[in-house]
Amino acid sequence: MKSYESSDVRNVAVVGQVGSGKTSLVEALAFEAKAISKKGSVTEGNTLSDTEAEEIAHHHSTTLAVTTLEVGGVKINLFDTPGSPDFAAEVAPALAASEMVVLTVSAADEIGPDTHRLWSLASENKLPVLLCVTKLDRENADFLATISKLRDVLSPTIDVIDIPVGQEAAFSAVTDVLFENTTRYTPDARKTEAIPDEQLPIEHHEHEHLVEDAIEEDDALMERYLEGEEPCPDTVEALLAKRVRERKVFPALCCSSTRQVGVDLLIKYLIELGPSPKPPIKEEELLAQVVKTYSDPYLGKVSLIKVFQGELKSDDTYVNLTNHSIEKLHGIYQRVGHESIPLKSAMKGDVVFVNKQASLHTSDTLGLRPDQSPLPPLNLPLPTYKVVVTTPNKNDDEKLFGALLKIAEEEPVLLVGREERSHRITCQGIGDSHIANVLEKVQRRTKISATFDQPEIEYLETITKSASAEGKHKKQSGGHGQYGVVNLTIEPLPRGEGFRFVDEVVGGAIPKNFIPAVEKGVLEAMESGGPNGYPIVDILVRVIDGKYHPVDSSEMSFKLAGALALKNAVSLAEPVVLEPVAEVVVHVPSRFQGDVLGDLSSKRAQVLGTENLDGDLVAISALVPESEMSGYTIQLRSITGGRGTFQEKRHGYQILTTNKRP
């Protein structure tokens, strides 16, 4: 495959809610471009995009897939993305590497919240959007009703480029609204013909809508048009392309991926209306970024790289500007159909794969000189869904931990760690389906089965008043016995102070060499927990007196006596449970503000304030008990239709006052 100039490259992110036909559309586009000789099927598990065993088993995408087409001297890189919000981290690199979005919308299904979410993501990334209305050969499919809804909920400047001829099973032709002709599709041929009479009224209406939106900013042309002069289609198309690239008009096309109806027009308008990457600047130095990392059972680590400026050459050596390592490439390639095609170089705007670069990670930037500035890291969603992961066989724990860390290299939004107290494995991801998918991968790769559950809440205990107590350890069993008596006083400390220990023993009641043992016993008793079993914090311990025996006393005796004295004193000091509190910032569209505030109120939240942000967003700041945040990722998604996000961090502890006992 030759290297393409930037002007001849189209990078297109294909997005849409689950079941809207993204993968089938990519299959149809590849077939139309003759990249494959036979279309695969999602249900049969043989598509270009869905190659992971989990994708094939569940019949939906979970990983970003890239397919390259060559059509009439233009290279089209298609980024097929998952539709589920649990796999939103796979959409982010596609948007970062693309200059245009194709948003698939099924004419046979309701427009769900994920369509709104993906539309907003395209807007946030300032990417032009072309809408593709799919599944028009299905029962109850209604193109015009779908377009009407899209104009209501997304944008009034969604302009129809083509309209279907025939409905449901009778869908077999497409009318081009711009050039005003109809293409009829049969298994053996395609024929251009006049627009059917019954379709003329709607075609004229949509044609006027399209032309007026396209020429709106050309005053002279608009004046002539209003006087009855029809502009030529090529002029309208050129103006339309400019408006599309400025995100002022959003073209909509129709197709059937199974029948291959309208797919050729979609390719045509992707090329003619879609923007190419910005042209190179003379003597521009290379900057390329890893936008996605894969693990291949045969090739090992595979990196997907977007060339943002300059030229990336095969077998050259580059500087990793992110971690300062030196990267010697061993070939670059692209995937066309089912084949990997080697390249000598990739120009600005193109995307390529490289293999076996162990030190390359997602978001890393490649350059020529170490003093170049790296590109900003990808804007990935925050992993806010936290679970603990366990396996029935404890001997598999370390192997499971290692397997999860390996997957985390492929998925930067997967955070792997351990609980501080129990040392159980923890994972943070985007949602429950994301975590379940990760564990399926682990089982496939390592044969280790694992399950996940909510993590334990790290409750603590403290005291609310001072108290004194004695601890006596005495044991006689022949020979040397064990003897130690400790008298101590405890006092509450301010929240977060932890622990202070003061030796106030006088007169040698406890020899100085046994005082460290007393402190150790106190600390162990605090760690083992108060009356509710949670570690004790924020106390001052004063050792004031004691007794010892010159023969039977030992470090162990005083350690045990110190622990017993502490427990006795805590029981008298009105102990309370402390619950961890998170500082939470929620970002939502303003129309959801009331619902989110109401939900936070039900979670015993202390709302700190709200702030209006750009784009009709509101930031809500609150302190929320961590026990109430369990599963909040999924709850917020439900409240806001996937439009809300949040961040949280540990704020501190407060006394647990609710009747919900931990």
N, C-alpha and C positions, 0 to 999 in steps of 0.2 A: 504494500500500500504506500502511495506517495504521501509526502508531507503537504498539508493543506495550508494555504494562507488564511489569516484570521477572517477575512471577508467571506471565505467559502466554508466557514464552520458554523453550525447551529448547535448549541448546547441546550437541551430541552429537558426540564424536570417534569415527569408525568406523575401527577398527584390526583388524589380523589378518595372519597370515603370507601370503606370496605365494600366490595361487591360491585363497584362502579365500572369495572371492566378495564382497569389499567393494563394488567399483564396481557390480557387478550388483545388489547389495542396494540401494544408493542409487538406482539406476535404478528398481527395483521400488517403493521407497518414494515416489519422485516420481510414478510412474504412479498409485499408490494414492491419493495426495493430489491427483490431477488437475492437477499442475504441468506434466505432459507428456501428450500424447495417444497417444504410441507409445514403447515402450521401445527404447533403443538397445542395442547389443551390443559387448562388448569386442573380439571377433574382427573385427567389421565397422568398428570405429573410430569409432563415432558416439554415444558415451555423453556424458552431461553432464560427467563428471569428467575423462575422458582427452581433452584437446584439444590437447596438445602433439604435434608431429609424431613425436617420439621415443617417446612413450607409445603412439601409434597403431601405429607400426611394430613395437614390441616386445610389444604386447598386455599391458602392465602399467603401473601408475601410477608416476610419478616425481616428481610435484608435488602438494602439498596443493590440493584443490579444495573449494569451498564451494557447497552447494545449499540454498536456503531453501524450506521448505514451510509452507503454512497449512492447518491442520486444526482445524475446530470451535472457532475463536477462539484457537487456540494457534499460535505460530510455532515451527517446528523448524529450527534451523540445523545442517545436517549437514556435518561435516568429513571428507571422504574422503581417507585417507592411504595412502601407499605401504607395502607390506609388507616390502620388502627392507631389511636393516639399512644398506645403503649410502645409503639415503635417509631415515635416521632424523631428520635435521634438519627434515624436513617434518612429522614427527609432533609434535615439540616445540611448535610454535605451535598445533596443534590441541588439545593437552592444556592449554595455557595459556589458551585461549579457551573451553574446555568445562567443563561441570559434571558430565558423565557420559560414560562410554565404552561403546560397543557393540563387543564383541570377537567377530569372526566366526571360526567354527571349522567346517571342512569335515568332514562326516560320512563322506565318501568317501576321506579322506586321513589320513595319520599326523599326530599332533600334534607339530609340529616345535619346535626351540629358539626360533624367533622368536615363537611363541605365549607361551612362558615369558617372553621378554624384554619383550613388550608388556604382559603381565599385571603384571610387576614395575614397569614405567614408570607404569602406572595407580596402583599401590600407592604409589610414590614421590610421585606428585602428589596422593595422597589422594582419588582420584576413584572414585565408585561404578561398578561394572561390570555391564552386562547382557550375557550371552552369547547369541549367535544362531548356532544350529547350521544350517549351510547345505548345499546340494547333496544334499538327501535324496531327490531323484528320480534320483540317479546310481547306477550299479552298485556294489555292495558298501557302500552307505551304511547305517550302523547307528547310529541315534540313541542308544539306551540304552547301547550299548558306548562311544560317544563320551562320554556323560555320566559313565559310570563312570570312564573314564580322567581326565576333567577333575577329578572329585572327588578322585582319587588324587594328581594332580600339581599342582593349583592350590588347591582349597579344598573341605573336606567340606560347607561350607554353600552349595554351588551347588544351588539349588532349582529344579526344573522347574516352569514355569508352564503350558506346554502340551506335548503329545506327539503325534507323527504317527500318523495312521491309514493303514495300508498302507505298504509298503516299496518303494524304488526306483521303478519305473515305475508302481506301484499307489498311490503316495502322492498322495492327493487330499482328505484331510480332516485336521483338527486338533482334538484334545480339550483344552479349557481345564480345567486341573487345579484352578484356584481356584474358578471358578463351575460346574464339573462339567457341561459340555455339549460337544457336538461340532459343529463347523462343517464342512459339506461344500461343496467348491468345484467348480463346473462352469464352462465357458467363458462361460455366460450368467447364472449366478445363484449365490447362496450360501444354504445352507439350514442352520438350526440344528436338531439332532436329538439323540436320546438317545445316550449313550455305547454303542458296540458291546459286546456281552456279552464277547467275547474280550479286550477291553481293560480290563475292570473291575478285575481283580486289580492290574495295574501302576498303573492310575489311582488306586486306593485307597491303594496304598503311597506314591506320590508326593504325593498329597493330604495324607496324614498328615505326611509329611516337611516339606512346605511350611507347613502350619498350625502345627506344633510350633515350627519355626524363627521363624515370624512372631510368635507370641504368647509366646515364651519369657520375655520380661521383664515380662509382665503377670501377676503371681502369681494374682490373683483369676480372671482368664479361664482361665489354665492349670489351676487347680484345678477349675473347672467342666467344662473339656474332659476332664480325666482322669476325671471322674465320669460322662462320657457325653454331656455337652451340647455340641453342635456349634456353634461361633461362626458368625455370619452372614458371608458372603463379603465384604461391604463393610467390616466391622470388621477382618477378616483383612487385606484389601488396605490399609487405612489403616495398620495396624501394620507390615505388610510394607514399605510405602513408607518408613517411618521407619527400619527396619532396613537397607534397601537404601542409603539416603542416609548411614547411619553405617558402611557397608562391613562389616556383620555378616552380611548375606545377599546372594548374587549370583544373581539370577534368570536362568534359561535358557529360551529359546524356540526353536522350530523354524520353518523356512520353506523354500519353494522360490521363488527369485526369478524363474525362467523361467516357472513355472506360476502365480505370484502366490498361492500357498497359504500362509496364515499371516501374510502381510505386514500385513493389517489389524490383527491382534492385536498384532503388534510395535509398530505406531504407537500403539495404545491403551495399551499398558503403558509405552511410552516417556513418554507424557504423564502417566499416572497414578502411575507409580513413580519417574520421573526427577525430579531436583531442578531447580528454577528458580534463576536467579541470586539472590543475597541481595537482599532488598528495599531500596529506596533509603532513605536517611536524610534527613529534612527539611533543606532548604537545603544539600544536599551539593554541593560544587563539582566541576566536570567533571575527570575524569582518564580519558584514553583512550590506548590503546597500539597502535602498529603491530605486528601479530604476523606479518605476511608481506608481502613485496614481490614484485610480478610485473612483467614487461615485456610489453606488448601491442603488436603491430605497428601497430595503428591508434591506440590510446589513449596509448601511451607508458608511463610509470611508473604502476602501479596499486598502491595500498596497502590492505591489509585491516586494519581497525581494530576493536578490541574496546573497548566503553565499560565501564569498570570502576566509575565512579561519575558521577553527574550526568546531563546530557543533552547530546548532540552535535547541533548544529543545522546544517542545510545553509546554505551561503553565509556563515557567520560567520567571524570571525577569532579565532585561538587562538595561544597561546604554545607553542612547542616547548621543553619543559622540559629536553630532553637537549642540544640544541645552541644554545638561546637565540634561534632564529630566530622570525619571525612567520609564521604559516601562515594564508592566506586560502583557505578551502575554496571550491570551485566545484561544489557539489552532492555529495550522498551517495546511494548506491543499494545495492540488493541484487539478487542473481541468483535468479530464480524460473524454473525450467525453463531455456529457452534465452533468456529475456528479462532485461534489466536494468531494474529498477523503481526510479524515483527516490523518495526519501524527503524529508520536510521535517525530520525529526529522528529520532534514535535514543536510546532510554532506556537506563538502566543495565542491563548484561548483554547487550545486543544487539551484533551485529557488522555492519559495513557496509564498502563499498568507496568509496574516493575516487580520483580520477584526477589526474595531472599535478602532483603536489606534489613538485617536484624535490628539495627539501631534506629530505623525510621519508625516514627509513630504518627498517629493522626494529629493534624495541625502543624507538624514540623514543616519548616520552610527550607528549601534548597536554594543556594546562591552560588556565586563565583568567588566572592571575597569575604573573609570573616568579618569585615567592618560594615557589610550591608545590614540593613535593619530587617528583621523577620516580619512576615505578614502577621496580622492579628490572628489569634486562635479562632477556630470555628465557634459560632454561637450555638452551642448545643443546649438542649433542655436540661434543667437541673434534676438529678436523681433524688426524688423526695420520698420514694416508696421504700421503706426499710423493713427488712425481715431477718429472721435467723434461719440458718440452713443447717439441717441435721441429716445424718445418714445412719441407718440401723446398725451398721458395723463400725464401731469406734476406731478400728484399725485403719479404716479408709479415710479418716478425718483429714490427715495431712495431704493425702493424694487428692481429695476433694478440694481442699483449699488451693492447691497448686493448679488444678484444672480451672477453677474459677478465676484465678489470677491470669491465666492464659487467655481466657475469653475476655477478660477486662482489657487486654491489650487490643483486641479487635473492637471493643465497645467502650469508649472512654466514659460513657455515662453509667457504667457498672462499677460501683465502688465495693471493694471486698475488704473485710476486716474481721475483728473478733470483739466480742463483748468483754468489757474490762473485768467483770466479776466471774462470769461463768466460762469465759474463753470460747464460747460457741461462735461459729462462723456467722458473720453478718454480711448481707448484701443490700446495697441500695441501688434501685433502678427506677424506671419510669412508671411501672405499674405491675399488677399481679401477672398479667399475660406475659410481660417482658421477663419477669423472674422465672415463670414456669418454662418459657422457651429456653432460657439459659440452662436450667436444670435438665431439660430434654437433651440439649447439646452435650452436657456433661455425661449423661448416661450413655449417649451414642458413642462418645469418644473414649470413655474410660470404663464403661460398664458399671459405674457406681450410681446407685439410685439414691436420691435425696429428696427431702420435702422441705417446705418452708412454712414459717408461722410468724406471728407478730413478736417482736423483741420484748424482753422484759423491761419494765419501767424501773429505772434506777432510784428507788426510794431510799431515803436515809432516815435516821432518827436523831433527835437531839433532846435536850432538857429545857425546862422553862423556869426552874428555880434551883437554888443551891440545896445541897444535901450532904450529909456525912454518913459514913458507914464503915464497918469493920469487916475484914476478910481474914479468916483463920484457916490455915491448912495444917492439919496435924494427922500424922499417920505413924503407927508403931507396928512393925511386923518382924521383930527380931533383929538384932544388930542395930546399926544406925537407923534412926527413924527419920521422919520428915516433919519439920516444924517451921512455921512462919506466920506472923500476924502483921497485918497492914491496916492502919487507920488513915482514911483519906477524906477529903472534902472535894466536891465538884461544884463548878459554877458555870452557868451558860455564857458563851462567848457570842459576839456579833456574828451574823450569818456570813459564812465564807471564811471565817478565821481558822477553822480546822481543829487544831489540838495544841494545847500548851501543857507542859508538865513542870511542876515546881517541887523541889525537895526542901521541905521545911522541918525535917526531923532534927531534933537536938538531943544531945546527951547520949548518942550512940544507941538509941532504941532500935534502930535498924542500921547495921554496919554499912559504911559507904559503898563497899564493894557489892552489896546486894541491891542498891538503889536501881541500877540499870535493869536488873531482873524484874523489879516491881514495875518499871516503866514498860518493859516488854510485855508483861502480863496484862497491863492496862490496855496497851495498843491491840493486843490479840483479842481481848474481850470486846473492845470497840468494834473491831472488824467483824467478829462473829455475830454482832448484832444485839440490839436491845430487846425489849419485851415482844416487839413485832417481828424480830428477826432481821432487821435492816441495820447496816453499819451506823455507828454512832459518830456524830461530828459536832464541831463547834462547842467544845467543852474545855474548861480549865481544870486540871487535876492537881490538887495540893496534897502531897503525902506529909502527914503531920505527926504520926507516931506509929509505934509498932512494938513487936517483941521478937526476940530471937533466942535460940538455944545454941550454946557454943559447940555442941556436937551434932545435933540433929538438923540444924538450919543449913540450907543450901540455896543456890540460885533457883533451882526448880521449885523449892518450897515457897520462896518469895514471889516468883512469877505466878504461881497458882493462887497465892494469897492476894496478890495485887489484882488479878482478874476477878476473883470473887468479891473483893471490896468494891470494885468498880460496878459490877452488876448489882450489888446490893444498894449502892448509892443511887444508881440510875432509877431503880424502881421507886425510890422515895422522892425523886426530883421532878415528878410530873412529866414523864417523857411524851413526846409527840412525834408523829410521822411527818417527814418533809417530802414534798413531791417536787420533781424537776419541772421547771417552767421554761417554755420556749419563747423566744422573741420571733414573731412571725410577721412577714410583710406579704400581703396578698395583692396581686395585680389583676384587676378585672375590668371589663367594659362597664361604664357607669350605670347601665341599666340593671346590672346584677348587684349593685352596691347594697341595696336594702336586704336582698336575700342572703348575701354573704355575711353582713353584719348580724342579721338575725340568727344565722347558724353559729357564728362565733359566740354570740351571747349564750346560746344553749350549751356551749362548751366551757362555760365559766371564764370566758376571756375578759381581760381588761383592755378595752380598746384605747390605744394611745393617741390615735388621730387618723385623719384621711388627707390625701393630697391628690389634687387633679393633675393628671399628666397629659402629654400630647396624645393625639389619636383617640380621644374620648375614653381614656383609661383612668382608673382610680387606684391609688395605692392605699391600702388599709394596713395600719400598723397595730399590733396587739400583742399582749402577753397571754399565752395560753398554756395550761397544764399539758405536759407532754402526753399524759394518759389520754387526753381528749384528741390528740393529733393522730392517733392510730388510724390508718386508712384514710387520712384527709385527702391524699392525692386523688383517690377515686371519688370521694364525696364532692370535692370542689369541681371535678370534671363533670359530675352529674348536675350540679347546681348551675354551672355556666356553659354547659354544652361544649366542654373542652376548651373554652376561651380563657379560663383563669389559670394563673400560675402563682406559685408562692415560694418563698425562701424561709428557712427557719434555722436558728442557732440557739444553743443553750444560753439562757439568760441567768439562771440561778435556781434557788430553791425557795419554797414557801411552805408554811404549815398546811398540811392537808386538813381541810375543814369539812369536806363533803362527807355524807354518810356512806359513800362508796368506799369501803375499806379495801385496801390493796391486798 
